[in-house]
Amino acid sequence: MQCPKCPNDNTKVIDSREANEGRAIRRRRECEACNFRFTTFEQIESASFLVIKKDNSREPYNREKVKAGIWRACEKRPVTDAQINQVLDDLEAQWVALGKEVPSQRIGEGVMDSLKKLDEVAYIRFASVYRQFKDLESFKQELAKLLD
């Protein structure tokens, strides 16, 4: 690791600890040349695949984009960031196993299935946007599925 103060590549780790609820490692480092101390964070690289959109265009998977959509559905609900990260970790493992390209429909359905187990209100909120309910009847049908 290169020192941010001088061009030296030799640094030593003084302290390491878990950060971001186990998703990263915080390391306190010291440059062996100038004794400057600094902090680095190591985290696991997120899933890397392409999302095939409805119009057949492709874009790189963006965890933060999916997480933001889940958070909108979970707004003012008793859902924690740790729960959402766990949902995403589980879903990403499934999606990566599908290959280099994953249809957006598969991603949306996976999120809905996970939200159904996590929080039913969040599930209905997400489903209403994802499925684009056109009228009250389609909304009632989705609620009926939830009650079965």
BAMAR-719811 format. One record per residue (C-alpha): residue in three letters; x, y, z. Coordinates in nm, 3 decimals, always signed. Example, Ala and Ser with C-alpha at 12.3 -4.5 7.8 and 13.67 -1.06 7.14 Angstrom:
+-----+---------+---------+---------+
: res :      px :      py :      pz :
+-----+---------+---------+---------+
: ALA :  +1.230 :  -0.450 :  +0.780 :
: SER :  +1.367 :  -0.106 :  +0.714 :
+-----+---------+---------+---------+
END
This chain:
+-----+---------+---------+---------+
: res :      px :      py :      pz :
+-----+---------+---------+---------+
: MET :  +0.000 :  +0.000 :  +0.000 :
: GLN :  +0.148 :  +0.333 :  -0.104 :
: CYS :  +0.173 :  +0.611 :  +0.154 :
: PRO :  -0.055 :  +0.906 :  +0.064 :
: LYS :  +0.206 :  +1.152 :  +0.197 :
: CYS :  +0.525 :  +1.019 :  +0.036 :
: PRO :  +0.585 :  +0.781 :  -0.257 :
: ASN :  +0.697 :  +0.495 :  -0.031 :
: ASP :  +0.533 :  +0.155 :  -0.094 :
: ASN :  +0.628 :  +0.004 :  +0.241 :
: THR :  +0.361 :  +0.045 :  +0.504 :
: LYS :  +0.279 :  -0.168 :  +0.804 :
: VAL :  -0.061 :  -0.250 :  +0.950 :
: ILE :  -0.097 :  -0.126 :  +1.306 :
: ASP :  -0.457 :  -0.226 :  +1.371 :
: SER :  -0.734 :  -0.414 :  +1.185 :
: ARG :  -1.099 :  -0.440 :  +1.270 :
: GLU :  -1.432 :  -0.519 :  +1.113 :
: ALA :  -1.627 :  -0.230 :  +0.957 :
: ASN :  -1.961 :  -0.176 :  +0.784 :
: GLU :  -2.130 :  -0.463 :  +0.966 :
: GLY :  -1.874 :  -0.718 :  +0.854 :
: ARG :  -1.870 :  -0.611 :  +0.489 :
: ALA :  -1.527 :  -0.444 :  +0.514 :
: ILE :  -1.203 :  -0.444 :  +0.710 :
: ARG :  -1.069 :  -0.117 :  +0.850 :
: ARG :  -0.691 :  -0.107 :  +0.866 :
: ARG :  -0.480 :  +0.152 :  +1.043 :
: ARG :  -0.144 :  +0.178 :  +0.864 :
: GLU :  +0.188 :  +0.350 :  +0.915 :
: CYS :  +0.445 :  +0.443 :  +0.651 :
: GLU :  +0.784 :  +0.292 :  +0.730 :
: ALA :  +0.965 :  +0.586 :  +0.567 :
: CYS :  +0.789 :  +0.897 :  +0.702 :
: ASN :  +0.584 :  +0.744 :  +0.989 :
: PHE :  +0.262 :  +0.900 :  +0.851 :
: ARG :  -0.048 :  +0.715 :  +0.976 :
: PHE :  -0.357 :  +0.663 :  +0.765 :
: THR :  -0.665 :  +0.443 :  +0.741 :
: THR :  -0.769 :  +0.212 :  +0.458 :
: PHE :  -1.081 :  +0.003 :  +0.405 :
: GLU :  -1.088 :  -0.331 :  +0.227 :
: GLN :  -1.415 :  -0.471 :  +0.109 :
: ILE :  -1.530 :  -0.760 :  -0.104 :
: GLU :  -1.585 :  -0.665 :  -0.465 :
: SER :  -1.955 :  -0.661 :  -0.536 :
: ALA :  -2.116 :  -0.885 :  -0.792 :
: SER :  -2.007 :  -0.821 :  -1.149 :
: PHE :  -2.251 :  -0.900 :  -1.428 :
: LEU :  -2.460 :  -0.724 :  -1.691 :
: VAL :  -2.832 :  -0.657 :  -1.653 :
: ILE :  -3.043 :  -0.722 :  -1.963 :
: LYS :  -3.314 :  -0.456 :  -1.960 :
: LYS :  -3.664 :  -0.485 :  -2.110 :
: ASP :  -3.551 :  -0.314 :  -2.432 :
: ASN :  -3.263 :  -0.568 :  -2.461 :
: SER :  -3.002 :  -0.304 :  -2.379 :
: ARG :  -2.737 :  -0.401 :  -2.127 :
: GLU :  -2.584 :  -0.215 :  -1.836 :
: PRO :  -2.349 :  -0.314 :  -1.554 :
: TYR :  -2.519 :  -0.430 :  -1.235 :
: ASN :  -2.530 :  -0.153 :  -0.976 :
: ARG :  -2.588 :  -0.270 :  -0.618 :
: GLU :  -2.656 :  +0.085 :  -0.498 :
: LYS :  -2.934 :  +0.129 :  -0.755 :
: VAL :  -3.112 :  -0.187 :  -0.639 :
: LYS :  -3.052 :  -0.097 :  -0.274 :
: ALA :  -3.206 :  +0.248 :  -0.327 :
: GLY :  -3.519 :  +0.089 :  -0.475 :
: ILE :  -3.549 :  -0.146 :  -0.180 :
: TRP :  -3.503 :  +0.142 :  +0.064 :
: ARG :  -3.783 :  +0.338 :  -0.105 :
: ALA :  -4.013 :  +0.042 :  -0.054 :
: CYS :  -3.899 :  +0.001 :  +0.309 :
: GLU :  -3.935 :  +0.368 :  +0.400 :
: LYS :  -4.075 :  +0.411 :  +0.753 :
: ARG :  -4.079 :  +0.034 :  +0.801 :
: PRO :  -3.895 :  -0.162 :  +1.075 :
: VAL :  -3.623 :  -0.281 :  +0.837 :
: THR :  -3.253 :  -0.234 :  +0.907 :
: ASP :  -2.963 :  -0.170 :  +0.674 :
: ALA :  -2.815 :  -0.502 :  +0.783 :
: GLN :  -3.131 :  -0.684 :  +0.672 :
: ILE :  -3.124 :  -0.515 :  +0.333 :
: ASN :  -2.754 :  -0.592 :  +0.288 :
: GLN :  -2.822 :  -0.957 :  +0.372 :
: VAL :  -3.106 :  -0.970 :  +0.118 :
: LEU :  -2.877 :  -0.822 :  -0.147 :
: ASP :  -2.590 :  -1.057 :  -0.060 :
: ASP :  -2.821 :  -1.358 :  -0.094 :
: LEU :  -2.976 :  -1.235 :  -0.419 :
: GLU :  -2.642 :  -1.142 :  -0.575 :
: ALA :  -2.511 :  -1.491 :  -0.506 :
: GLN :  -2.811 :  -1.631 :  -0.698 :
: TRP :  -2.774 :  -1.384 :  -0.984 :
: VAL :  -2.398 :  -1.438 :  -1.025 :
: ALA :  -2.466 :  -1.812 :  -1.053 :
: LEU :  -2.686 :  -1.740 :  -1.357 :
: GLY :  -2.389 :  -1.619 :  -1.562 :
: LYS :  -2.248 :  -1.297 :  -1.704 :
: GLU :  -2.589 :  -1.156 :  -1.802 :
: VAL :  -2.903 :  -1.150 :  -1.588 :
: PRO :  -3.247 :  -1.031 :  -1.708 :
: SER :  -3.385 :  -0.733 :  -1.515 :
: GLN :  -3.708 :  -0.929 :  -1.472 :
: ARG :  -3.516 :  -1.192 :  -1.273 :
: ILE :  -3.374 :  -0.918 :  -1.052 :
: GLY :  -3.714 :  -0.757 :  -0.991 :
: GLU :  -3.881 :  -1.088 :  -0.912 :
: GLY :  -3.600 :  -1.182 :  -0.674 :
: VAL :  -3.632 :  -0.854 :  -0.488 :
: MET :  -4.009 :  -0.897 :  -0.462 :
: ASP :  -3.977 :  -1.253 :  -0.329 :
: SER :  -3.726 :  -1.139 :  -0.067 :
: LEU :  -3.935 :  -0.840 :  +0.038 :
: LYS :  -4.240 :  -1.063 :  +0.075 :
: LYS :  -4.049 :  -1.257 :  +0.341 :
: LEU :  -3.896 :  -0.947 :  +0.501 :
: ASP :  -4.186 :  -0.701 :  +0.517 :
: GLU :  -4.523 :  -0.737 :  +0.346 :
: VAL :  -4.589 :  -0.363 :  +0.325 :
: ALA :  -4.252 :  -0.306 :  +0.158 :
: TYR :  -4.334 :  -0.593 :  -0.079 :
: ILE :  -4.663 :  -0.430 :  -0.184 :
: ARG :  -4.494 :  -0.093 :  -0.231 :
: PHE :  -4.220 :  -0.245 :  -0.447 :
: ALA :  -4.466 :  -0.460 :  -0.643 :
: SER :  -4.694 :  -0.163 :  -0.714 :
: VAL :  -4.406 :  +0.021 :  -0.883 :
: TYR :  -4.241 :  -0.284 :  -1.042 :
: ARG :  -4.562 :  -0.432 :  -1.182 :
: GLN :  -4.704 :  -0.087 :  -1.267 :
: PHE :  -5.054 :  -0.147 :  -1.139 :
: LYS :  -5.294 :  +0.032 :  -1.372 :
: ASP :  -5.605 :  +0.011 :  -1.157 :
: LEU :  -5.740 :  -0.089 :  -0.820 :
: GLU :  -5.834 :  -0.437 :  -0.943 :
: SER :  -5.476 :  -0.535 :  -1.026 :
: PHE :  -5.371 :  -0.405 :  -0.683 :
: LYS :  -5.643 :  -0.616 :  -0.517 :
: GLN :  -5.524 :  -0.924 :  -0.705 :
: GLU :  -5.171 :  -0.877 :  -0.574 :
: LEU :  -5.302 :  -0.834 :  -0.219 :
: ALA :  -5.509 :  -1.152 :  -0.257 :
: LYS :  -5.193 :  -1.345 :  -0.353 :
: LEU :  -5.027 :  -1.216 :  -0.040 :
: LEU :  -5.316 :  -1.327 :  +0.180 :
: ASP :  -5.323 :  -1.681 :  +0.036 :
+-----+---------+---------+---------+
END
